[in-house]
């Protein structure tokens, strides 16, 4: 079982990476943890390419798929856009968060693969900040405003927070109904725990990176592994014994510095030894933290303005 995210195939160099991705065997699965592309046509091209090669492709949406970009002919927004993406995936034979959760019976299994669509609720805040409103004000004063605030519409919900809460309720009910004797592989675009965001170069960007409501899900739902993306900081960490894999490709200016940019991490069976970016969390964890980062924000934006942020990527 392999995993990748943040393919951002509007970049030609990234499209070349996708074209080069191949399974090691006819039985390999590929987990795609969001941010395939900004436009519906790009998502269709990438997922159809991958679905033709892997035994199963499992997809979750990132924030970029949910953007209603000004130059995308598909004008659907909010829930309607997500539903259009689900219909597209089903037409390609790609598993989505709305489908029955498949069971992996290969090496390291059996395990239920759970694609998650949860969003964020601004609860990854600075210490001492009690409300989302205060957190967003402080982020704006620091010059950090995610592009989501301008392109990701929550219709028909009044806010992304309301949409996130609805997704949390729906998903928790499905997870609670799973057989208690089966481990899971939890696949999300956004990290399920806050710790991965602690290395962001601009800490306020964590507001757009997840929700505290999922902090106990890896243990509560017996995760053999958690897969996520979004931060463009590929690495492996452990918390309470659960491996959390960040599997982002990211932008060419980010991955071009890596020795093997096309590498897709193996999720199951688990790595037999720690990877080069691994860090263990919890009791006995190391205290040294790298300071890379990835993402995009806008500082008091004007219409159409974009500013590169956390290492030059987008988030």
N, C-alpha and C positions, 0 to 999 in steps of 0.2 A: 504494500500500500504506500503510494507516493503522494506528495503534496506540494502545491505551489500556490502563490497568490500574487496580486498586484502586478499582473502581466502588462497592463497599460499599453495595449497593442496599437494605439494611434502612433506610437514611435516605430519607425521602420526597423530599427535595431532590435526592438522587443518582438516585433513580428517574426524576425529571423530566428529568435530564440524559440518561439512557439513552434515554428516550422521544423526546428531541429529536435524537439522533444519526442522521445520514443520510449515505449515501455521496454523493460528487460525481458518480459515474457508475455505470452498471450493472456495470462491470468491477472496481470497487474491492474490495480485500480488507481485512479488519480483523483485526489481531493483538490478542488479549486476554491480557495478561500477569498474570493471577491476581488473587485477592482480589475476585472478583465479589460474593460474599456469604458469610455465616456459615452459612446454612441451605440445604439442598438445594433447597427450593422457590424460594428467591430466585435461586439459580444457574440453575435451569431457566427462570424467567421472563425473566431478563436475556439469556441466551444464545439462547433461542427468539426473543425480540424482535429481536436483532441479526442472527441467521441469516436471518430473513425479509427483511432489507434489503440485506445485503452479498453479493457474489458468493461469497465464502468467508470463514468465520470460523475462526481458529486460536486455540485456547485452551491455556493451561498453568495448572496449579493454583498458587494461592498458599497460604500457611499457613492462611488463614481457611477456605477450602474444606475443608481437611483436619481442621479442628477437629471434635470431637464435642461440640457445644454442648448444655448441659443441657436446653434447651427445643426442640431439633430433634427431630421425630418419627423421623427417620432415625438410628438408633443405631449404624450401622456405624462402625468405627474403623480407623485405620491403612491397610494395604494394601487391605482390603476396602472402605473408604470411597473410596479413590482409584479402585478398579475400578468402583465404583458410579457415580462421576462420569464415568468414561470411557464407560460404557454409556449414561448420560444424554446425553452429547455426541454420541455416534454416532447416537442416535435422532433428534437434532436436525440431523444433517448437519454437525456441528462437528468440525474436525480436532483431534486430541489428540496428546500425545507418544507414544502407542502405535500410531499409524497411520503408513502410508508418508508420508515427507516430501514435500510438494507442491513443485512448481517454479513459481516466478513468472516469467511470460513477458511481463509488462507493462513499462512504462517503468522503466529502470534494471536490467532483468533481462537474461538469465535468472539466477536465483538460487534455491538450494534453501532453503526456509523450514523451520527446524528448531525445533519446540517442545520445550523442555527441562523435565524434572522432575528436579531434583537435590537439593533441600533444602540443609542446612548441616551443618557438623561442628565448630563452635566454634573454627575455626582463624584467624578474624579477631580476633586477641588483642592486648592491650596489648604494647608492646615489652618484651622480656625475659621474658615469661610463656611458659613452655615446655609446659604441659599444659592440657587442657581443664578438668580438675578445679580447678586453681589459678585459671584464668580465671573460671570460674563462681563460685568462692568470692569472688573480688575483686568481681565484679559484684554479688553478693548483699550484700556489705558496703557497696557504694555505693548500694544500694537499687534495683538494676536487675535484674529477673527477667522475662523475656518471658512473656506469657500462654500461649504455646505449651507451656511446661513443665507446664501444667495441663490443656490442652484438646487438644493434638495428640499422639495416641497412635501409636507406631510398629509396633503388632502386625502380623505375628508377630515382627518384629525386636526385639531386646533394647533397642535405643536408636535415636534419630534418627540418630546417627553411623553405625551399621551400615546403616541404610536408605539414607543418603546414599552410602556407599561402594558399595553394590550398584547404585544408580542411576548412579553415575559409571562403573562398569565396563560396564554394559549400554549406556549412551549413547555412551561413547567407542568401543565396538566398532561401533556403527551409523555414527558419524561417520567413522571410519576407512575404512568401506566406500563412502563417497560418491565420485562421480567427482572426480578431482583437478583437473579443469579448470573446475569450477563453483564460484562463490562461494556463500556462505551468508548467511542472515539468522538469527541465533541469538536465540531468544525465551525468556526465563527470567523467573520472578517475582523471583528474587534476582539481584543484580548478579554478573557473572562475574569482575570484578576488584575489588580492595579499595578503590580510590581513591574511589568514590562515598560510602563510609561515613565518609570523613575529615571530612565536614562535619556529622556528627551532633552534636546538642547534648549527648547523653550517649554518649560513645564506646563504653562497654561493650556497648551494644545491638548493635554490629557482630557480636558472637558469633552472633547469630541471623539473619545477613544473607548467608551464602554460605560458600564454601570456597576456600582457596588452591589447591586442585587444578585449578581452571578458569582460573587466571591466564593461561596461554598459549593457551587455546582460541580466542580471537578471531583470533589470527594463525595458529595451527596449522591451524585449520579455515576459513581464507580468508574471514573474515566481512566482508561489505560493510557490515553494520550489526549492532549488538547492541541488543536491546530488553529492558528490565527495568522493575520497579516497586518495591514494598515500602517504600521509604524515604519516600514522600510528599514528595519534593523534585524536582519535574519540571524537567529541564534536559537539555542536550546537552553531553557532554564527549568528548574524543578521546584515545585512547591508542594509540601506535604507528600512527597514521594511521587507526584504526578509530573511527567514531562510535558512541558509547554513548548511547542515548536512554532517559532515565527518563520514563515516560509516565503516571505516576499521576494520577488525579483526586483521591483522598483524601477527607477528611471535609468537610462543608459549611463548618465554621468555618475550614478551611484554604483551600479553593478559592474561597470567597466573596471573598477579597481579590485574586483575579486578574482581569485585564481580560477574559479569555475562558475561563472555566472549562470550557466544553464543547469546547474545541479538541482535536482528535485529531491528534497530530504525523504528518507524512508521513515515512515511512521510506525508501521507494523511489518515484520517484527521489529522491536525497538533496537536502536543502535546498541552494539555490544560494548562500546566505549564512548565516553563523552566527546562531543564534537568540539571544534575549535572555539565556538562562541558560547559554550555551555557555562551556566552559573547555577549553583544550587541555592534555593531560598529556604527560609525557615531556620529551625535550630541547626547550628553548625554551618550556616551559609557564609560565604566569603563576603567581606564588607566592601571590597574594591568594586567600583562600578564604572564601566566605560561611559563615555559621554558623547556617543554619536547621536544622530537623530534624523528623522525624515518626515516630510509632510509639506503642506502648503498652507499659508495663512495670508490674510490681507490686513493691512494696517489702514484703518479708516478709509475703506475702499471707495473708489469712484466707479461708476458703471463701466464694466468691461476691463477694469484694471486687475491684474494678477501679480502677486509678488511671490517669488520663491522663498521658502522658509527653512525648514529643518533639514539642511543638507541639500536643498534644491529639489526635493521631490514634491509630490502632491499627496494630500491625504483627504 
